[in-house]
């Protein structure tokens, strides 16, 4: 580690780690010793270049056209999306509905048009992106005819928003048409739809949308890879931070420090001016960094504010998203002196990471990969420490967990372009240790590749402080 890096880490102090970090120089700090340990022989995709911080509008229009092409055989006349995941994925307008339900409709026979049915609160956001036309209700619950922003005051007279949207579709001539929607309508909704659009037919296109999200395009993969370049630096930073501060720092403070570092690192590269549709889908979280016995719970519910201690495990957790693309990047540390039991648990997990990377390839069943991982865990006497499947599909745009799953019950055939988390974790509550690393595994034409350069090695993970 350079002297500048040591000085920087030392001078940050615990107050900085627990507060805003006064981090003007975080992203520009010189590389520490941890970066020299990066794995350099993984054949990874080329990261998206600086300036390509999100997918462009042209990508979304082309992706929506691919969905239209996919649905031609189902006789669909219009696509209606309600799920936030699908609206963001196909339109590119980053927003979330909450109780203010929003729909976007794409007619099959019109090119590059998008018709929105949304609350007034988002009217400017939607109109400034891809929007052919917008109809809006005021807010939820909506009073029919009540638009105080237009000087129209009405109280009571509550309007069913689903009916309001269906009436909008009727005005566009969709009665008697086949409408593909990304959900199963409830019996009550079907009855309502029958009243407003009596001649229309409804087709569930949920699986069609999900299938497209699962197979990542080259543009998405490039953004994912750039996100994992930031993961690399964040984990190197956090490792150096722990080595510098040792037992004088809490897990909470480590998380605060690496989260601030990650945001500073990304925003040094991202173009932004404070206006909508730039710097979208950006996030970094580190609220699961924890040390000691709390690592032994897959889904802990306690607050983490414990100091790093010698002889205790340390779990460095962070999530990073760039333009909606990214995922998980976790690493587990043993702080000397470690026990033989801690060493054994860590070693078996590291071995199953390798098994997953080697066995995940096109044509293989997800359950077969899971079987081999669990088989290795059981062979090494670890069965009582197994709590969950080894991995889940990597979602984008905040989805997180996505089908398919590296799980015993998932018979999906793995395909090129899929991505999986790498979490063959195990947990020994009585021994006070859990080990659950995570990375992003991209399925390639002939196999798969881990998208970070952070090693699963004892050199990286066994620390003396």
C-alpha positions as CSV (number, residue, x, y, z in Angstrom):
1,X,0.0,0.0,0.0
2,X,1.3,3.5,-0.9
3,X,2.1,6.0,1.9
4,X,-0.6,8.3,0.4
5,X,-3.2,5.6,0.6
6,X,-2.2,4.8,4.2
7,X,-2.4,8.4,5.2
8,X,-5.8,8.8,3.6
9,X,-7.3,5.8,5.3
10,X,-5.7,6.8,8.7
11,X,-6.9,10.4,8.5
12,X,-10.5,9.5,7.6
13,X,-11.0,8.6,11.2
14,X,-14.1,7.0,12.7
15,X,-16.1,10.2,12.7
16,X,-15.7,10.4,8.9
17,X,-16.7,6.8,8.4
18,X,-19.8,7.3,10.5
19,X,-20.8,10.6,9.0
20,X,-20.6,11.9,5.4
21,X,-16.9,11.1,5.1
22,X,-15.9,14.5,3.8
23,X,-15.1,12.5,0.8
24,X,-14.0,14.9,-1.9
25,X,-11.0,12.8,-2.7
26,X,-12.4,9.3,-2.2
27,X,-12.7,8.3,-5.8
28,X,-9.3,9.7,-6.7
29,X,-7.3,8.1,-3.9
30,X,-4.3,6.1,-5.1
31,X,-4.7,2.3,-5.4
32,X,-3.8,0.4,-2.3
33,X,-2.2,-3.0,-1.9
34,X,-5.5,-4.9,-2.3
35,X,-5.8,-4.0,-6.0
36,X,-2.6,-5.8,-6.7
37,X,-4.4,-9.1,-5.8
38,X,-7.1,-8.8,-8.4
39,X,-7.6,-11.8,-10.7
40,X,-6.5,-10.9,-14.2
41,X,-7.1,-14.1,-16.2
42,X,-10.9,-14.0,-16.4
43,X,-12.0,-13.4,-19.9
44,X,-14.7,-10.8,-19.2
45,X,-16.7,-8.7,-21.6
46,X,-15.5,-5.2,-22.4
47,X,-17.1,-2.7,-20.0
48,X,-19.3,0.1,-21.3
49,X,-17.1,3.2,-21.9
50,X,-17.3,6.3,-19.8
51,X,-20.2,8.4,-21.1
52,X,-22.4,5.4,-21.8
53,X,-24.0,5.5,-18.3
54,X,-27.4,4.1,-19.3
55,X,-29.1,2.4,-22.2
56,X,-30.1,4.9,-24.9
57,X,-33.7,5.5,-26.0
58,X,-32.9,3.7,-29.3
59,X,-32.2,0.5,-27.3
60,X,-35.6,0.7,-25.6
61,X,-37.4,1.3,-28.9
62,X,-35.6,-1.7,-30.5
63,X,-36.3,-3.9,-27.5
64,X,-40.0,-3.0,-27.6
65,X,-40.0,-3.9,-31.3
66,X,-38.5,-7.3,-30.4
67,X,-41.3,-7.9,-28.0
68,X,-43.8,-7.0,-30.7
69,X,-42.2,-9.4,-33.1
70,X,-42.3,-12.1,-30.4
71,X,-46.0,-11.6,-29.9
72,X,-47.1,-11.6,-33.5
73,X,-47.9,-15.3,-33.3
74,X,-50.3,-14.6,-30.4
75,X,-52.4,-12.3,-32.5
76,X,-51.9,-9.4,-30.1
77,X,-53.0,-5.9,-31.3
78,X,-51.6,-3.9,-28.4
79,X,-49.2,-4.4,-25.5
80,X,-50.2,-3.0,-22.1
81,X,-47.6,-3.0,-19.4
82,X,-48.4,-2.4,-15.7
83,X,-45.4,-3.9,-13.9
84,X,-42.8,-1.3,-13.0
85,X,-40.0,-3.7,-14.0
86,X,-41.5,-4.1,-17.4
87,X,-42.3,-0.4,-17.9
88,X,-38.7,0.5,-17.1
89,X,-37.2,-2.3,-19.2
90,X,-39.2,-1.6,-22.3
91,X,-39.7,2.2,-22.1
92,X,-36.6,3.3,-20.3
93,X,-38.5,5.7,-18.2
94,X,-37.1,5.1,-14.7
95,X,-39.9,5.5,-12.2
96,X,-41.9,3.5,-9.7
97,X,-45.7,3.6,-9.3
98,X,-46.5,2.7,-5.7
99,X,-50.2,3.0,-5.2
100,X,-50.5,5.4,-8.1
101,X,-50.8,2.8,-10.8
102,X,-49.3,3.6,-14.2
103,X,-49.7,1.8,-17.6
104,X,-47.9,2.2,-20.9
105,X,-49.4,0.9,-24.1
106,X,-47.6,0.1,-27.3
107,X,-49.9,-0.5,-30.4
108,X,-48.6,-3.3,-32.6
109,X,-49.3,-1.5,-35.8
110,X,-47.5,1.7,-34.9
111,X,-43.8,2.2,-34.9
112,X,-42.0,3.8,-31.9
113,X,-45.2,5.0,-30.2
114,X,-45.9,4.9,-26.5
115,X,-49.2,5.9,-24.9
116,X,-49.1,6.5,-21.1
117,X,-51.9,6.4,-18.5
118,X,-50.4,7.8,-15.3
119,X,-50.8,10.0,-12.3
120,X,-50.3,13.8,-12.7
121,X,-47.4,13.7,-10.3
122,X,-45.2,12.1,-13.0
123,X,-46.5,14.0,-16.0
124,X,-43.4,16.0,-16.6
125,X,-41.1,13.0,-16.0
126,X,-43.0,10.9,-18.6
127,X,-43.4,13.6,-21.2
128,X,-39.8,14.4,-21.3
129,X,-38.8,10.8,-22.2
130,X,-40.5,8.5,-24.7
131,X,-44.1,9.6,-24.8
132,X,-46.4,9.9,-27.8
133,X,-49.3,10.9,-25.7
134,X,-50.1,11.0,-22.0
135,X,-53.5,10.8,-20.2
136,X,-53.3,11.4,-16.5
137,X,-55.6,11.2,-13.5
138,X,-54.8,13.7,-10.7
139,X,-53.8,11.4,-7.8
140,X,-54.8,8.3,-5.9
141,X,-57.6,8.1,-4.9
142,X,-58.9,10.2,-7.9
143,X,-62.1,12.2,-7.8
144,X,-63.7,12.0,-11.3
145,X,-63.2,15.4,-12.9
146,X,-61.1,16.7,-10.0
147,X,-57.9,18.4,-11.4
148,X,-56.9,21.2,-9.0
149,X,-53.9,21.8,-11.2
150,X,-56.4,23.0,-13.8
151,X,-58.6,24.8,-11.3
152,X,-61.2,22.0,-11.3
153,X,-62.2,21.1,-7.8
154,X,-64.3,18.0,-7.2
155,X,-64.6,16.0,-4.0
156,X,-65.8,12.5,-3.5
157,X,-67.1,10.9,-6.7
158,X,-64.2,8.4,-6.5
159,X,-63.1,7.0,-9.8
160,X,-61.8,3.5,-10.3
161,X,-58.4,4.0,-11.9
162,X,-58.5,0.6,-13.7
163,X,-61.9,1.7,-15.2
164,X,-60.4,5.1,-16.1
165,X,-57.5,3.4,-17.9
166,X,-59.8,1.0,-19.8
167,X,-61.9,3.9,-20.9
168,X,-58.7,5.4,-22.3
169,X,-58.0,2.2,-24.3
170,X,-61.6,2.3,-25.6
171,X,-61.1,5.9,-26.9
172,X,-58.1,4.5,-28.8
173,X,-60.2,2.0,-30.6
174,X,-59.1,-1.1,-28.7
175,X,-62.5,-2.6,-28.0
176,X,-62.7,-5.8,-29.9
177,X,-58.9,-6.1,-30.0
178,X,-56.5,-8.6,-28.4
179,X,-54.5,-6.9,-25.6
180,X,-51.4,-8.4,-24.3
181,X,-50.9,-7.5,-20.6
182,X,-48.1,-8.5,-18.3
183,X,-50.2,-10.0,-15.5
184,X,-53.1,-12.3,-14.8
185,X,-56.3,-10.1,-14.5
186,X,-58.3,-11.1,-11.4
187,X,-61.9,-12.3,-11.9
188,X,-63.1,-8.9,-10.7
189,X,-60.8,-7.1,-13.2
190,X,-61.9,-9.4,-16.0
191,X,-65.6,-8.6,-15.2
192,X,-64.8,-4.9,-15.2
193,X,-62.9,-5.2,-18.5
194,X,-65.8,-7.0,-20.0
195,X,-68.1,-4.1,-19.2
196,X,-65.8,-1.4,-20.6
197,X,-64.3,-3.4,-23.5
198,X,-66.9,-6.1,-24.1
199,X,-65.4,-7.4,-27.3
200,X,-61.7,-7.4,-26.3
201,X,-59.6,-10.4,-25.5
202,X,-56.8,-10.5,-22.9
203,X,-53.6,-12.4,-23.2
204,X,-51.0,-12.8,-20.4
205,X,-47.6,-11.9,-21.7
206,X,-45.7,-12.0,-18.4
207,X,-43.5,-14.9,-19.5
208,X,-42.6,-13.2,-22.8
209,X,-41.5,-10.1,-20.9
210,X,-39.5,-12.1,-18.3
211,X,-37.8,-14.2,-21.0
212,X,-36.4,-11.1,-22.6
213,X,-35.2,-9.6,-19.3
214,X,-33.5,-12.9,-18.5
215,X,-31.3,-13.0,-21.6
216,X,-29.1,-10.0,-21.4
217,X,-28.2,-8.1,-24.6
218,X,-24.6,-7.0,-25.3
219,X,-25.4,-3.5,-24.3
220,X,-26.8,-4.6,-20.9
221,X,-23.8,-6.9,-20.4
222,X,-21.4,-4.0,-21.0
223,X,-23.1,-1.9,-18.4
224,X,-23.1,-4.8,-15.9
225,X,-19.4,-5.3,-16.5
226,X,-18.6,-1.6,-15.9
227,X,-20.6,-1.9,-12.7
228,X,-18.4,-4.8,-11.6
229,X,-15.3,-2.7,-12.3
230,X,-16.6,-0.4,-9.6
231,X,-17.2,-3.4,-7.4
232,X,-13.5,-4.3,-7.8
233,X,-12.3,-1.0,-6.5
234,X,-14.9,-0.8,-3.7
235,X,-13.8,-4.2,-2.3
236,X,-10.2,-3.2,-2.6
237,X,-11.0,0.0,-0.7
238,X,-12.9,-1.8,2.0
239,X,-10.1,-4.4,2.5
240,X,-7.5,-1.7,2.8
241,X,-9.9,0.2,5.2
242,X,-10.1,-2.8,7.5
243,X,-6.4,-3.4,7.4
244,X,-5.8,0.2,8.3
245,X,-8.4,0.6,11.1
246,X,-8.3,-3.0,12.4
247,X,-10.3,-3.4,15.6
248,X,-11.0,0.3,16.0
249,X,-13.8,0.3,13.4
250,X,-17.4,-1.1,13.5
251,X,-19.1,-3.0,10.7
252,X,-21.5,0.0,10.4
253,X,-18.6,2.4,9.8
254,X,-17.1,0.1,7.2
255,X,-20.4,0.0,5.4
256,X,-20.8,3.8,5.5
257,X,-17.2,4.3,4.2
258,X,-17.5,1.9,1.3
259,X,-20.9,3.1,0.3
260,X,-19.7,6.7,0.1
261,X,-16.6,5.6,-1.7
262,X,-18.7,3.7,-4.3
263,X,-21.0,6.6,-5.0
264,X,-18.1,9.0,-5.3
265,X,-16.3,6.6,-7.6
266,X,-19.2,6.2,-10.0
267,X,-20.3,9.8,-10.0
268,X,-16.8,10.9,-11.0
269,X,-17.5,9.1,-14.3
270,X,-21.2,9.7,-14.8
271,X,-22.6,12.7,-16.7
272,X,-25.3,14.4,-14.8
273,X,-26.9,17.8,-14.6
274,X,-29.7,17.3,-12.1
275,X,-32.3,16.9,-14.7
276,X,-34.4,13.7,-15.3
277,X,-33.2,10.7,-17.4
278,X,-29.5,11.2,-16.6
279,X,-27.7,9.5,-13.8
280,X,-30.6,7.0,-13.6
281,X,-30.5,3.6,-12.0
282,X,-27.5,4.5,-9.9
283,X,-27.2,3.1,-6.3
284,X,-24.9,1.6,-3.8
285,X,-25.9,0.0,-0.6
286,X,-23.8,-1.6,2.2
287,X,-26.3,-1.9,5.0
288,X,-25.5,-5.7,5.4
289,X,-21.9,-5.3,6.3
290,X,-21.5,-7.2,9.6
291,X,-19.1,-8.9,11.9
292,X,-19.1,-11.7,14.4
293,X,-22.1,-13.9,15.1
294,X,-24.5,-11.8,13.0
295,X,-22.7,-13.3,9.9
296,X,-24.2,-16.6,10.8
297,X,-27.8,-15.6,9.8
298,X,-28.8,-15.6,6.1
299,X,-31.4,-12.9,6.7
300,X,-30.5,-11.2,10.0
301,X,-33.0,-8.7,11.6
302,X,-30.6,-7.0,14.1
303,X,-28.9,-3.7,13.6
304,X,-25.2,-4.0,12.9
305,X,-22.9,-1.9,15.1
306,X,-20.2,-4.2,16.3
307,X,-16.4,-3.6,16.2
308,X,-14.2,-5.8,14.2
309,X,-12.6,-8.4,16.5
310,X,-9.7,-10.8,16.2
311,X,-10.9,-14.3,15.8
312,X,-14.2,-13.2,14.3
313,X,-15.6,-13.4,10.8
314,X,-16.3,-10.2,8.8
315,X,-18.9,-10.0,6.0
316,X,-18.4,-7.2,3.5
317,X,-21.6,-6.7,1.5
318,X,-22.3,-4.2,-1.2
319,X,-24.7,-3.8,-4.1
320,X,-24.0,-1.5,-7.0
321,X,-26.2,-0.4,-9.9
322,X,-25.3,1.7,-12.9
323,X,-28.0,2.6,-15.4
324,X,-30.1,-0.1,-13.7
325,X,-27.4,-2.8,-14.3
326,X,-25.4,-4.3,-11.5
327,X,-26.0,-6.6,-8.6
328,X,-24.3,-8.2,-5.6
329,X,-20.7,-8.3,-4.7
330,X,-19.9,-9.9,-1.3
331,X,-16.8,-11.2,0.3
332,X,-16.1,-12.9,3.6
333,X,-13.1,-12.4,5.8
334,X,-11.6,-14.3,8.7
335,X,-9.7,-12.1,11.2
336,X,-6.7,-13.9,12.8
337,X,-6.6,-16.0,14.8
338,X,-9.1,-18.3,13.0
339,X,-10.1,-21.8,14.1
340,X,-9.9,-25.0,12.1
341,X,-13.7,-25.0,12.0
342,X,-13.9,-21.5,10.5
343,X,-11.2,-22.4,8.0
344,X,-13.1,-25.5,6.9
345,X,-16.4,-23.7,6.4
346,X,-14.7,-20.9,4.4
347,X,-12.8,-23.4,2.3
348,X,-15.8,-25.5,1.3
349,X,-17.7,-22.4,0.3
350,X,-14.7,-21.3,-1.9
351,X,-14.7,-24.7,-3.5
352,X,-18.4,-24.6,-4.3
353,X,-17.9,-21.1,-5.9
354,X,-15.4,-22.8,-8.3
355,X,-17.9,-25.7,-8.9
356,X,-20.6,-23.2,-9.8
357,X,-18.3,-21.3,-12.2
358,X,-17.2,-24.5,-13.9
359,X,-20.6,-26.2,-14.2
360,X,-22.8,-23.3,-15.2
361,X,-22.8,-23.4,-19.0
362,X,-25.3,-23.5,-21.9
363,X,-27.4,-26.6,-22.2
364,X,-27.0,-27.6,-18.5
365,X,-30.0,-27.7,-16.2
366,X,-30.1,-25.3,-13.3
367,X,-30.9,-28.1,-10.9
368,X,-27.9,-30.1,-12.0
369,X,-25.6,-27.3,-11.0
370,X,-27.3,-27.0,-7.7
371,X,-27.1,-30.7,-7.1
372,X,-23.3,-30.8,-7.6
373,X,-22.8,-27.9,-5.2
374,X,-24.9,-29.4,-2.5
375,X,-23.3,-32.8,-3.1
376,X,-19.9,-31.2,-2.4
377,X,-21.2,-29.5,0.8
378,X,-22.7,-32.8,2.1
379,X,-19.6,-34.8,1.1
380,X,-17.6,-32.5,3.4
381,X,-19.9,-32.9,6.3
382,X,-21.5,-29.4,6.0
383,X,-25.2,-30.4,5.6
384,X,-26.4,-28.8,8.8
385,X,-25.0,-25.5,7.6
386,X,-26.9,-25.4,4.3
387,X,-29.9,-23.0,4.4
388,X,-30.6,-22.0,0.8
389,X,-30.1,-22.5,-3.0
390,X,-26.6,-21.6,-4.4
391,X,-27.8,-18.7,-6.6
392,X,-30.6,-16.7,-8.3
393,X,-30.9,-15.1,-11.7
394,X,-29.6,-11.5,-11.7
395,X,-32.3,-8.9,-12.4
396,X,-31.9,-5.4,-13.7
397,X,-33.5,-2.1,-12.9
398,X,-33.8,-2.9,-9.2
399,X,-35.3,-6.3,-9.7
400,X,-32.6,-8.1,-7.8
401,X,-33.7,-11.8,-7.7
402,X,-34.8,-13.0,-11.1
403,X,-35.7,-16.4,-12.6
404,X,-34.2,-18.8,-13.2
405,X,-32.6,-20.1,-10.1
406,X,-29.6,-22.4,-9.4
407,X,-31.9,-24.6,-7.2
408,X,-32.8,-28.2,-6.9
409,X,-36.3,-27.5,-8.1
410,X,-35.5,-25.5,-11.2
411,X,-35.2,-27.5,-14.4
412,X,-34.6,-24.5,-16.6
413,X,-32.0,-25.1,-19.4
414,X,-29.2,-22.5,-18.9
415,X,-28.6,-20.3,-22.0
416,X,-26.0,-17.8,-23.1
417,X,-26.7,-14.3,-21.8
418,X,-28.2,-15.5,-18.5
419,X,-26.7,-14.1,-15.3
420,X,-26.6,-15.6,-11.8
421,X,-25.6,-14.6,-8.3
422,X,-23.0,-16.9,-6.8
423,X,-24.1,-17.6,-3.3
424,X,-23.4,-21.2,-2.1
425,X,-23.4,-19.8,1.4
426,X,-23.3,-21.8,4.7
427,X,-24.1,-20.7,8.2
428,X,-23.0,-22.1,11.6
429,X,-25.1,-20.3,14.2
430,X,-23.6,-22.2,17.1
431,X,-20.1,-21.4,15.9
432,X,-21.0,-17.8,15.2
433,X,-19.9,-17.8,11.6
434,X,-21.5,-17.6,8.2
435,X,-19.8,-17.5,4.8
436,X,-21.8,-16.3,1.8
437,X,-19.8,-14.7,-0.9
438,X,-21.5,-13.3,-4.0
439,X,-20.4,-12.3,-7.5
440,X,-22.1,-12.1,-10.9
441,X,-21.8,-15.1,-13.2
442,X,-22.4,-14.4,-16.9
443,X,-23.2,-17.4,-19.1
444,X,-21.1,-17.2,-22.3
445,X,-21.2,-19.2,-25.5
446,X,-19.1,-22.0,-24.1
447,X,-19.2,-21.6,-20.3
448,X,-19.4,-18.8,-17.8
449,X,-17.3,-16.1,-16.3
450,X,-17.3,-14.2,-13.0
451,X,-17.6,-10.5,-13.7
452,X,-15.6,-9.2,-10.8
453,X,-11.8,-9.4,-10.4
454,X,-12.0,-9.8,-6.6
455,X,-10.5,-13.2,-5.7
456,X,-11.9,-16.0,-3.6
457,X,-8.6,-16.7,-2.1
458,X,-7.1,-17.0,1.4
459,X,-4.6,-14.4,0.5
460,X,-7.4,-12.0,0.0
461,X,-9.8,-13.1,2.8
462,X,-7.6,-14.1,5.7
463,X,-6.5,-10.9,7.5
464,X,-4.3,-10.0,10.4
465,X,-5.1,-6.7,12.1
